[in-house]
Amino acid sequence: MVKQQPMNRIYASIALGLGWLLFLALWLFYYATTYSVLQNIAVFIVSIVVVTAIAIALWVPWAMKQA
């Protein structure tokens, strides 16, 4: 029997990925031109770090419960 909790994590992961893509598109459309290339690369890297940290925080508790 499938538990409901991992499905919520899957939906949250999908929403996280889509939210990150939306943030990136809005950043590139509205703000990227006012910053240098290095600053835009920094924003991209920081956004990846933040999304990865949130995804890890979502999935580690579930993984720790697995045998």
C-alpha positions as CSV (number, residue, x, y, z in Angstrom):
1,M,0.0,0.0,0.0
2,V,1.4,3.4,-1.0
3,K,1.6,6.1,1.7
4,Q,0.3,9.5,0.9
5,Q,3.3,11.4,2.4
6,P,5.8,10.6,-0.4
7,M,3.2,11.8,-3.0
8,N,3.1,15.2,-1.3
9,R,6.9,15.4,-1.5
10,I,6.8,14.5,-5.2
11,Y,4.3,17.3,-5.8
12,A,6.4,19.7,-3.7
13,S,9.5,18.7,-5.7
14,I,7.7,19.4,-9.0
15,A,6.4,22.7,-7.7
16,L,9.9,23.6,-6.6
17,G,11.3,22.9,-10.0
18,L,8.6,24.8,-11.8
19,G,9.0,27.7,-9.3
20,W,12.7,27.8,-9.9
21,L,12.2,27.9,-13.7
22,L,9.6,30.7,-13.2
23,F,12.0,32.7,-11.0
24,L,14.8,32.2,-13.5
25,A,12.6,33.4,-16.4
26,L,11.4,36.4,-14.5
27,W,14.9,37.3,-13.4
28,L,16.2,37.1,-17.0
29,F,13.3,39.0,-18.4
30,Y,13.2,41.9,-15.8
31,Y,16.4,42.1,-13.9
32,A,19.3,40.5,-15.8
33,T,20.1,43.6,-17.9
34,T,20.8,45.8,-14.9
35,Y,23.5,43.4,-13.6
36,S,26.8,42.3,-14.9
37,V,27.4,38.8,-16.3
38,L,29.2,37.7,-13.2
39,Q,26.4,38.9,-11.0
40,N,23.8,37.1,-13.1
41,I,26.0,33.9,-12.9
42,A,26.1,34.4,-9.1
43,V,22.3,34.7,-8.9
44,F,22.0,31.6,-10.9
45,I,24.4,29.6,-8.7
46,V,22.7,30.9,-5.5
47,S,19.3,30.0,-6.8
48,I,20.5,26.5,-7.5
49,V,22.0,26.2,-4.0
50,V,18.7,27.4,-2.4
51,V,16.5,25.0,-4.5
52,T,18.9,22.1,-3.7
53,A,18.8,22.9,0.0
54,I,15.0,23.0,0.0
55,A,14.9,19.7,-1.9
56,I,17.3,18.1,0.5
57,A,15.2,19.3,3.4
58,L,12.1,17.8,1.8
59,W,13.6,14.3,1.1
60,V,16.1,13.6,3.8
61,P,13.5,12.9,6.5
62,W,11.8,10.4,4.2
63,A,15.1,8.8,3.3
64,M,16.1,8.4,6.9
65,K,13.0,6.3,7.6
66,Q,13.8,3.9,4.7
67,A,15.5,0.6,5.6
